[in-house]
Amino acid sequence: MFAWLRRRRVLREKQRLERLHLHLLTAARDLQRNGDIQGFAAKTAEAAVVEQQLDRFLAEHGLTAAPSR
């Protein structure tokens, strides 16, 4: 009866993980541009962990990743 509500919750979680991943990659890029290579490496590692979480989430729910732009 409330399948649409569950679907909406799943899509919100997917969007949250995608936004977090993009934010971490943007922060890593900015650190690299400012010459902070250790900070860049740390942020990139965090982004990789979030990407793995996103991949696992997508596999569990049978969704596909958003197309690259």
C-alpha positions as CSV (number, residue, x, y, z in Angstrom):
1,M,0.0,0.0,0.0
2,F,2.8,2.4,0.8
3,A,5.3,1.2,-1.7
4,W,5.7,4.7,-3.1
5,L,6.8,5.9,0.4
6,R,9.5,3.2,0.6
7,R,10.7,4.0,-2.9
8,R,10.9,7.7,-2.0
9,R,12.9,6.9,1.1
10,V,15.3,4.7,-0.9
11,L,15.8,7.4,-3.6
12,R,16.5,10.0,-0.9
13,E,19.2,7.8,0.6
14,K,20.7,7.3,-2.8
15,Q,20.7,11.1,-3.4
16,R,22.2,11.7,0.0
17,L,25.1,9.3,-0.7
18,E,25.7,10.8,-4.1
19,R,25.7,14.3,-2.8
20,L,28.1,13.3,0.0
21,H,30.4,11.6,-2.5
22,L,30.4,14.7,-4.8
23,H,31.1,17.0,-1.8
24,L,34.1,15.0,-0.7
25,L,35.5,14.9,-4.2
26,T,35.1,18.7,-4.5
27,A,36.8,19.2,-1.2
28,A,39.6,16.9,-2.3
29,R,40.0,18.8,-5.5
30,D,40.2,22.1,-3.6
31,L,42.8,20.7,-1.2
32,Q,44.9,19.5,-4.1
33,R,44.8,22.9,-5.8
34,N,45.9,24.5,-2.6
35,G,48.9,22.1,-2.4
36,D,47.7,20.0,0.6
37,I,48.5,16.6,-0.9
38,Q,48.0,14.7,2.4
39,G,44.6,16.3,2.9
40,F,43.8,15.5,-0.7
41,A,44.7,11.8,-0.1
42,A,42.6,11.7,3.1
43,K,39.5,13.2,1.4
44,T,39.9,11.0,-1.6
45,A,40.0,7.9,0.7
46,E,36.8,9.1,2.4
47,A,35.2,9.6,-1.0
48,A,36.2,6.0,-1.9
49,V,34.5,4.7,1.2
50,V,31.3,6.6,0.4
51,E,31.4,5.3,-3.2
52,Q,31.7,1.7,-1.9
53,Q,28.7,2.4,0.4
54,L,26.8,3.8,-2.5
55,D,27.6,0.8,-4.7
56,R,26.5,-1.6,-2.0
57,F,23.3,0.3,-1.4
58,L,22.5,0.3,-5.2
59,A,23.2,-3.4,-5.4
60,E,20.9,-4.2,-2.3
61,H,18.0,-2.2,-3.8
62,G,18.5,-3.1,-7.4
63,L,19.1,0.4,-8.6
64,T,21.5,1.8,-11.1
65,A,24.0,4.7,-10.6
66,A,23.2,8.1,-12.0
67,P,24.5,8.7,-15.5
68,S,27.8,10.7,-15.6
69,R,27.7,14.2,-16.9
